[in-house]
């Protein structure tokens, strides 16, 4: 049985520092960009810009072109993966793990479409979509229009969504863009873009080790939340001999890699600005190691978008946004609670650097604190 040997208790503070270390947020690491993307097991990429800022906050000297060039070289790809959402992955990881997500993506499609899914002739639908997407990159407006020509009585939106979830598709980067991908990117088949077939192995146990390296110590439920894959007890059991076990303050069993970093609780944590949907915020069932439940609710908009946040002493302390006016750029911090002067000073310095990265054409930058 999982968890029968767990004895040592890890406090919330210990979990915080361990997670920050895995997420490269205790210090900016000197690490190649591709290696960082693989270490993090991908980056949430529902919007094009967040992965760039996520890496800038984690790596020494990160430059936009270093990621964009990897995408054009097809070493990094943007496609649907964990939780049925867009992620930026290494091509190697996408090929290895995309097939594993097929049952989850099918279930997610059925859950969202409900009775609309029953009306779809999926084999015919995918047989229509596949060669069209294989021919060249297509936007989903083009895909839906093509499907309606061949399935005139079909549910246009449902057919488009099913195609997006069931076919392994890559969003193709374009030249000359600040963040690599336009808002309406074209998609093509992954096998064609990468020139290799997807792995069909659905054994999730190797992914357990990758998840713990990036997000541990963690529970089975934590990995299920991050991945969208359920159940995962058997996958943990298969690699249990390679893991160490702890308990959290609520007596839940936590798994980890024996040699993974677990820094002392008093390890300093610098202020950091994180983008929309950052990995740190979305990858555990219990997120109190980095954000209180009350503050977590405030981070979500009505359409479930996760707002950009900043960290003070390793925990989410507020949200931020950018204002542009003529040539100036201002970063607006909205703390959840009043901040002491050292924290405000550190956020001001870091925030100005954020703007120099995200708004390089601005003639002046400033940071202000709102409510």
Secondary structure, 3 states (H helix, E strand, C coil): CCCCCCCCECCHHHHHHHHHHHCCCCCCECCCHHHHHHHCCCEECCCCCHHHHHHHCCECCCCHHHHHHHHHCCCEEEEECHHHCEEEEEHHHHHHHHHHHHHHHHHHHHHHHCHHHHCCCHHHHHHHHHHHHHHCCECHHHHHHHHHHHCCCCCHHHHHHHHHHHCCEEECCCCCCCCCCCCCCCEEEHHHHHCCCCCCCCCCHHHHHHHHHHHCCECHHHHHHHHCCCCCHHHHHHCHHHEEEEECCCCCEEEEECCCCCCCCCCCCCCEEECCCCHHHHCCCCCCCCCCHHHHHHCECCCCCECCEEEECCEEEEEEEEEEECCEEEEEEEECCCCCHHHHHHHHHHHHHHHHHHCCCCCEEEEEEEC
